[in-house]
Amino acid sequence: MIIRNVRVFHEENPVHVRLESGMVMDVYPADPAVKEGMDGHGYFLVSGFTDLHVHGAGGADFSCGEAEKVIQADAMLTRLGTTSYLATTFYLPDGPNDHLNILRDLFHSGRCPGMKGIHLEGPFIAPEKRGGILPDRIAPYKRSILEDITNTCGDALKMMTIAPEIDETESIIRDMKSRDIIASFGHSNANAEETRQALEMGVDHVTHICNAMRPIHHRETGPIPEIVNSGATVQIISDGVHLAPRMVRFLASLLGYSRCVCITDGMLSTGLPDGEYVYQGKAFRAKNGEARFIHDDGLIGTNLSVREIAARFMHFTACSLEDAVRTVTENPCRVLGTHPFHDCVQPGSVADLLLVDQDLNLHHVWKDGNLVV
């Protein structure tokens, strides 16, 4: 298949792109005489977007324990332009954890082609910074629990959010690193010193910065300055609610665009109309991109695609289209270790592609070279 008359970031002039066997086979100067394939109308052809932190979509969540529902969520995310993601969920210290067995099996089967692994929020997090995580998903660190987690998830477990002030921090970080599990700082009440030590021990990623962690104080500075001064990549929910637009711009100016990873923290209502839904037995309301528990109005996530999050990031920071796209392609792919073949349009790249305009409106989606939308 040929996608003709498109722009790609590393080429000055329009190009044609040839796809074959799920790969980008060739990128060459556009020839107006060529009429074969699909006309891209001069829009930008970019890699499919990656979301490292999403709980579900299309009426299904990754914690539901039903394979067909998980596949349903995967399909919706693809239609929304999220062609790669980490299925974000929890571990129940007292069990059962059948939902993790299902996610692991789906990851290996290829029936959820967008799933690049599992991201666990907890259980080794601070109860006082649990946010929307229910109390039965939290436990103090025990090696036996970590062993059960890794035995259950196997190599599908790619990331785990931990609070570094927990006991035996160095041991758990070392264990995770030895298993190629990304240790992500989050849902933590750590002070500045505890944060600095964790970063020095090998924590190199941060779960939704500013949310579910101590704020900056002029005497006890908390974790945020330590994170900024490290080399860690940082998840940003740039919806204008979890983080105010000015805070998004401020963080981007401190971190630089190369360390910003836009994520959704998206709920099962993503891709569906505003209304009331149920997550893990608790009712929540989806409205204007926000997801809030009905009983206490607590903010639990978004109903936005990662494309919409990146578009807001671009608006809030006044960055270029290329920099905004980088926050949902190159940057998360570097975190996952799938760079460069999942985050650029060049011969040899995976043909997970989006056709977008200058404002990041979505026109078409290809998954493994097949037109989806």
C-alpha angles and dihedrals in degrees: 000000000000124000104197136197100019135139123235123189099242095049123074096207134043116282142192117236123206120206126197134164092357094305139100102251103177142005114193140158115289115257114200089208091066111093099166120114131004124335111232092196092223094297123141119271108208137168118273113270125257124214115194093188120043129131100196148306143209094042096308133094131204092240096058096097094227118115095205091052092051089051087051090055091048091053093049093049090052091052088052092054098260099125094164131034147149111245101234117210144129142260121233109219090204094039164198101167101173089134089066092051089053094049091048092050093046090049091055096040096056091228088125099047094181095055111102094176145296129303114199119203098206152291089179097058136117113273091213090057098041095120108182094350111112118237095245088064093064130082139160113257117280124166089223090059092050090049091052091049094052093043090051098044099032115184090338088082105093103158139020126188112222137175106233095211090071120109119279093015094164092050095051094046091049090048092050093047091051088056094046091248114148110237107216124191112229151117084041140144092199119147124223096274094047090049093049092050092050092050090051090049091058110277101142105165134059129213114227099328117234092013116102094002138090116285123232115279124185093236104027098036095191126204103311100077090046090052092048091050093050127072094247121135113237134215113225125192095205097184096119091244107065084040123019113241092248090052091052090053092045093051093047090051091052098042102035121231093273092069097044116101112185113214135173108213077211123190133214089270091068109123093018132098121274112275145099121312138169125240119185091340095310124107119235136177124233113204134152092348095310128113116203133170108249096219096060106006089242115166109241105166145305139285092216131113117236087248089061090046091052091048090054090047089055091049095046096046099033088227124154123271089249093054091048091050090048090062090063100034121027098024099052090039090056088052091052094041094240095117130153105014098054100043110048139051106241137116108292095027122127109261096238096131143164130202108215137165129229091278093051094252109157119239105164141002128205122191116193088345095306120119109242103169 
